[in-house]
Amino acid sequence: MLNNKPRIRVPMLLDATTYISIAAMSLLGISGLPSLNLQLTALGLCALFGLLYRFYFRTGAWQQNPHLYFGGQAFVLTLALSLGSQSTDAFNFLFLLLTIHTAVVLPAKPATIWITIYYGLVSSIVLLTRGSEGIYAVSFYLIAYFVCGFFGHTLQRAEVERDRNQKLLNELQAAQRKLQELAVLEERNRLARDLHDSVKQQVFAISMQLSAARTFMSETDKAYQSVTEAERLAQQAGAELTTLIRELRPPGLDRKALPAAIREHVEVWSRQNKIEAEMNLQENVSVDLQAEQALFRVLQEALANVARHSQASWAAVTLKSENGFVKLGIEDNGTGFDSENIARGVGLDSMQERLAAVNGKLEVSSRKPKGTRVTATLRSS
């Protein structure tokens, strides 16, 4: 049994050569048989050899019992070789082909055993049919089987190296994507820090200065309204900066895994809004950094909508990974709405845009008065 070993890909050129050789050598071998019955028998055996190759070897079914497959193929070719064709080298060529197949897919030790068996079968039949004249042919066959076995083993090593290189390439590409995501996240964090430490502090200082100036003025002063409006605009700019900083770096995800960040946010949200919350969070969810941020933002927006609009007394949050997809669900028992006719707001559009950016999708189902369910789905990493 070789089920624990990776399947070796049969090179396309070897595959094409196999079909051409079976067709050509079967016709050549059949032409050396004296009777129609023997020719039909040989044709049937060659066809059986080809069918076993196509439906057992090429599909990988031989791995269930490799010794049964290679033993069966050797038996089929031995029968064809023993029919007494004057062109025995044609059927022997198919044995050489089988030698290459064996060396391509089997480890060195079992492949050597099978190649030795092939050589022994062919040599025995040749010596029985040709006598002492067959010694030269048997000596030549020894070299031919060694060369074919070595060629097949070389193909196997080349395929193993190709698969190894492809695996390394995939790992490097995955590492490159991870580094790019980390670079983007780090840049976003740097921008958030810079905005917080410089621009936001300056806007706050401006707001304080305007507030102080306003306290020394009366409403009858000409500049009073202008100072008041400037103060309001400064406070609004500060609030927008706070929102922007949070957009750049979600505080809930800072040094936390996604399930832990979700749990903390839901607990805080539940206390602040006095809405009972249930959580069913799978811990081993695997998504990249951008997908984590998208899911966390969907959670924030969905729970904000529950608190603002649903009049719910209960909400449930689920996070699970199944069949290669990660699903985040937010459900409530609120008043619900007509999901077919409601005008789309900024919140729903924002959630959809965030998920679309990471190849995910958003589903919203709601029915008066049975609450709402929001489901975000994307592929796991």
Number of C-alpha atoms within 10 A of each C-alpha: 10 14 12 7 10 10 13 16 16 16 14 9 8 15 14 10 13 19 13 12 16 20 15 12 20 24 17 18 25 26 15 17 19 13 10 11 10 17 21 13 15 26 18 15 20 26 16 15 20 19 13 18 22 15 12 16 19 14 10 16 13 20 20 13 12 21 14 12 18 22 13 14 21 22 16 18 23 19 15 25 25 16 18 17 21 15 17 23 17 21 27 24 17 22 23 21 20 25 29 26 26 24 25 26 24 21 14 14 9 14 22 18 11 20 22 15 14 24 21 14 18 23 20 14 17 23 16 12 14 11 11 11 11 17 14 10 15 18 11 11 18 14 11 16 20 18 15 20 25 18 16 24 22 15 22 24 14 14 18 16 12 13 15 12 12 12 12 12 12 12 12 12 12 13 12 12 13 14 12 12 15 15 12 14 17 13 14 16 18 14 15 20 16 13 17 17 11 11 14 20 13 15 19 18 13 17 21 15 12 18 16 12 14 18 10 8 13 11 11 8 9 10 13 17 14 12 16 16 13 16 22 15 14 20 17 14 16 21 15 13 18 16 11 14 21 14 14 18 20 15 13 20 19 11 9 12 16 26 21 15 18 22 17 15 18 22 15 11 18 19 11 10 14 13 18 16 17 17 16 13 18 13 13 12 19 18 18 15 17 17 23 19 23 22 28 21 19 26 23 18 16 22 25 15 14 26 21 11 13 19 16 20 16 17 23 17 22 17 22 18 20 10 7 10 16 22 20 20 23 22 24 26 18 22 17 21 18 13 14 11 7 8 9 10 8 9 14 19 11 14 21 18 16 21 22 14 12 17 12 20 18 21 12 15 15 19 15 12 13 13 21 25 20 20 20 22 19 22 19 16 12
